[in-house]
């Protein structure tokens, strides 16, 4: 897929976590560009900085040093409220812990972001039901998270992330709790959204299936980019 727009650019991004006198360098100077239409996997051993990098790209955290541009906006120059608005309007997130609202049904969880964006109630309900159905969750629309398995909650979290058709979806281990059939169906849906709607996907993962679908694989080790490989085809 031809990339006609640069969505993310990081320049010498560093992140240090401090606990008392102890400092841990999670990222040690990351230079990375992500263009529209990418289907990219970030891989590496636990502790290599994958989740930290996703959180920084998604404006959930700020780097200790370096610059991040997201949709041509310098995140370091945005206020907290401006970063929140950017996340709401342009990004979708899939978290390892799902982060579903426990008192809401699957449908209501998917509708939540659409409601915050101001979408008409009838339209957002239809969009939520359509997205849940695409992930094989139509019959679970009225169930709350406590009434669903971990894998079902994971798919609801994905449905919530993509329902608003954001420009960029960041997914932290999106297939971790799925069997191979559901994982493959999920990746097929995401790739279809990439192909038909131009959505861009960036995954952190240990799953070889996700890597096999990715058109680009970035490997991190000890907070640094070890390799950055593009494939001619994916799937």
C-alpha positions as CSV (number, residue, x, y, z in Angstrom):
1,X,0.0,0.0,0.0
2,X,1.4,3.4,-1.0
3,X,1.9,5.7,2.0
4,X,0.9,9.3,1.2
5,X,1.0,10.8,4.7
6,X,3.4,10.6,7.6
7,X,1.3,10.0,10.8
8,X,4.1,9.6,13.4
9,X,7.7,10.8,13.6
10,X,9.8,10.3,16.6
11,X,13.3,11.9,17.0
12,X,15.8,10.6,19.5
13,X,12.9,9.7,22.0
14,X,14.1,8.7,25.4
15,X,12.0,7.6,28.4
16,X,13.4,7.2,31.9
17,X,11.3,5.9,34.8
18,X,12.5,6.9,38.3
19,X,11.7,5.2,41.6
20,X,13.6,7.0,44.4
21,X,17.3,6.9,43.5
22,X,16.7,4.2,40.8
23,X,16.4,5.2,37.2
24,X,15.4,2.8,34.5
25,X,16.0,3.7,30.8
26,X,13.0,2.2,29.0
27,X,13.8,3.9,25.7
28,X,17.2,5.0,24.6
29,X,16.8,7.3,21.6
30,X,14.1,6.0,19.2
31,X,14.0,7.4,15.7
32,X,10.9,6.1,13.8
33,X,8.5,7.2,11.1
34,X,5.1,5.6,10.6
35,X,3.1,6.4,7.4
36,X,-0.6,6.1,6.7
37,X,-1.8,2.7,5.8
38,X,0.9,0.8,7.6
39,X,0.2,-2.6,9.3
40,X,3.2,-2.6,11.7
41,X,4.3,-4.9,14.4
42,X,6.7,-3.9,17.2
43,X,8.3,-7.0,18.6
44,X,11.0,-7.7,21.2
45,X,11.4,-9.4,24.6
46,X,9.5,-8.3,27.7
47,X,11.0,-5.1,29.0
48,X,12.3,-4.0,25.6
49,X,10.1,-0.9,25.6
50,X,7.2,-1.9,23.3
51,X,4.4,-0.7,25.5
52,X,6.2,2.4,26.6
53,X,6.7,3.3,22.9
54,X,3.0,2.8,22.2
55,X,2.0,4.9,25.1
56,X,4.3,7.8,24.0
57,X,3.1,7.6,20.3
58,X,-0.5,7.6,21.6
59,X,0.0,10.7,23.7
60,X,-0.8,8.8,26.9
61,X,2.6,9.7,28.3
62,X,5.4,12.2,27.5
63,X,9.0,11.4,26.7
64,X,11.9,12.3,29.0
65,X,13.7,13.7,26.0
66,X,13.2,13.9,22.3
67,X,10.4,14.9,20.0
68,X,7.2,13.1,18.8
69,X,5.0,14.5,16.0
70,X,1.6,12.9,15.6
71,X,-0.6,14.0,12.6
72,X,1.9,16.9,12.1
73,X,1.4,18.1,15.6
74,X,4.3,18.3,18.0
75,X,3.0,16.6,21.1
76,X,5.5,18.4,23.3
77,X,3.8,21.7,22.5
78,X,0.2,20.5,23.3
79,X,-1.5,21.0,26.6
80,X,-3.0,18.0,28.4
81,X,-6.5,18.8,27.2
82,X,-5.2,19.2,23.6
83,X,-3.6,15.8,23.8
84,X,-6.8,14.3,25.1
85,X,-8.8,15.8,22.2
86,X,-6.3,14.5,19.7
87,X,-6.6,11.0,21.2
88,X,-10.4,11.2,21.1
89,X,-10.6,12.3,17.5
90,X,-7.8,10.5,15.8
91,X,-6.7,7.5,17.8
92,X,-8.0,4.1,18.8
93,X,-6.4,2.1,21.6
94,X,-6.5,-1.6,22.5
95,X,-5.0,-2.1,26.0
96,X,-3.6,-5.4,27.4
97,X,-6.0,-5.0,30.4
98,X,-9.0,-4.3,28.1
99,X,-10.1,-1.2,30.1
100,X,-13.7,-1.8,29.5
101,X,-16.3,0.0,31.7
102,X,-17.6,-2.7,34.0
103,X,-21.1,-1.3,34.4
104,X,-21.7,-0.9,30.6
105,X,-22.7,-3.6,28.2
106,X,-20.5,-4.6,25.2
107,X,-22.6,-2.4,22.9
108,X,-22.4,0.5,25.4
109,X,-18.7,0.1,25.7
110,X,-18.3,0.3,21.9
111,X,-20.6,3.3,21.8
112,X,-18.8,5.2,24.5
113,X,-16.1,6.8,22.3
114,X,-18.7,7.6,19.6
115,X,-20.9,9.3,22.3
116,X,-17.9,11.4,23.4
117,X,-17.3,12.4,19.8
118,X,-20.9,13.6,19.6
119,X,-22.3,11.0,17.1
120,X,-26.1,10.8,16.8
121,X,-27.5,8.1,19.2
122,X,-29.2,6.1,16.4
123,X,-26.1,6.1,14.2
124,X,-23.7,5.2,17.0
125,X,-25.9,2.3,18.1
126,X,-25.9,1.0,14.5
127,X,-22.1,1.4,14.2
128,X,-21.5,-0.4,17.5
129,X,-23.8,-3.3,16.5
130,X,-22.2,-3.6,13.1
131,X,-18.7,-3.6,14.6
132,X,-19.5,-6.2,17.2
133,X,-21.1,-8.4,14.5
134,X,-18.0,-8.2,12.4
135,X,-16.1,-9.7,15.4
136,X,-18.6,-12.4,16.0
137,X,-19.9,-10.7,19.1
138,X,-23.4,-9.8,18.0
139,X,-25.1,-12.1,20.5
140,X,-23.1,-10.6,23.4
141,X,-24.1,-7.0,22.8
142,X,-26.1,-6.8,26.0
143,X,-23.6,-8.6,28.3
144,X,-21.4,-6.7,30.7
145,X,-17.7,-7.5,30.9
146,X,-18.1,-9.7,34.0
147,X,-20.4,-12.0,31.9
148,X,-17.8,-12.4,29.1
149,X,-14.6,-14.5,28.8
150,X,-11.2,-12.8,28.6
151,X,-11.1,-13.4,24.8
152,X,-14.6,-11.9,24.4
153,X,-13.6,-8.9,26.4
154,X,-10.5,-8.5,24.2
155,X,-12.6,-8.5,21.0
156,X,-15.0,-5.9,22.5
157,X,-12.0,-3.7,23.3
158,X,-10.9,-4.0,19.7
159,X,-14.4,-3.2,18.5
160,X,-14.4,0.0,20.7
161,X,-11.0,1.0,19.3
162,X,-12.0,0.7,15.6
163,X,-15.7,1.7,15.7
164,X,-15.0,5.5,15.3
165,X,-12.7,4.7,12.3
166,X,-9.7,6.5,13.7
167,X,-6.7,7.3,11.6
168,X,-4.3,5.3,13.8
169,X,-5.0,2.3,16.0
170,X,-2.4,1.3,18.7
171,X,-2.9,-2.2,20.0
172,X,-0.9,-3.7,22.8
173,X,-0.8,-7.5,22.5
174,X,-4.3,-7.6,20.7
175,X,-4.3,-11.4,20.3
176,X,-2.9,-12.3,23.7
177,X,-6.1,-13.9,25.0
178,X,-7.5,-15.2,21.7
179,X,-7.4,-18.7,20.1
180,X,-5.9,-19.0,16.7
181,X,-9.2,-18.8,14.8
182,X,-10.4,-15.7,16.6
183,X,-7.0,-14.1,16.3
184,X,-7.0,-14.7,12.6
185,X,-10.5,-13.3,12.2
186,X,-9.5,-10.2,14.1
187,X,-6.4,-9.6,12.0
188,X,-8.4,-10.1,8.8
189,X,-10.9,-7.5,10.0
190,X,-8.2,-5.0,10.9
191,X,-6.5,-5.5,7.5
192,X,-9.8,-5.0,5.7
193,X,-10.2,-1.7,7.6
194,X,-6.7,-0.7,6.5
195,X,-7.4,-1.6,2.9
196,X,-10.9,-0.1,2.7
197,X,-10.7,2.9,5.0
198,X,-7.0,3.7,5.1
199,X,-6.7,3.1,8.8
200,X,-3.2,2.5,10.2
201,X,-2.4,-0.2,12.7
202,X,0.6,-0.5,15.0
203,X,0.8,-3.5,17.3
204,X,3.1,-4.5,20.1
205,X,3.2,-8.3,20.1
206,X,4.9,-11.6,20.9
207,X,2.5,-13.5,18.6
208,X,4.0,-15.0,15.4
209,X,0.6,-14.8,13.7
210,X,0.5,-11.0,14.1
211,X,4.0,-10.8,12.8
212,X,3.0,-12.9,9.7
213,X,0.2,-10.4,8.9
214,X,2.4,-7.3,9.4
215,X,3.8,-5.4,6.4
216,X,6.5,-4.0,8.6
217,X,8.3,-5.4,11.7
218,X,10.3,-3.2,14.1
219,X,12.3,-5.1,16.7
220,X,13.2,-3.4,20.0
221,X,15.8,-4.6,22.4
222,X,16.9,-2.8,25.6
223,X,15.0,0.3,24.6
224,X,16.6,0.6,21.1
225,X,15.6,-0.2,17.6
226,X,17.5,-3.4,16.7
227,X,15.9,-3.8,13.2
228,X,13.2,-2.3,10.9
229,X,12.1,-4.6,8.2
230,X,9.4,-4.1,5.5
231,X,7.8,-6.9,3.6
232,X,6.6,-6.7,0.0
233,X,3.4,-8.7,1.0
234,X,1.7,-9.7,4.2
235,X,-0.7,-12.5,5.2
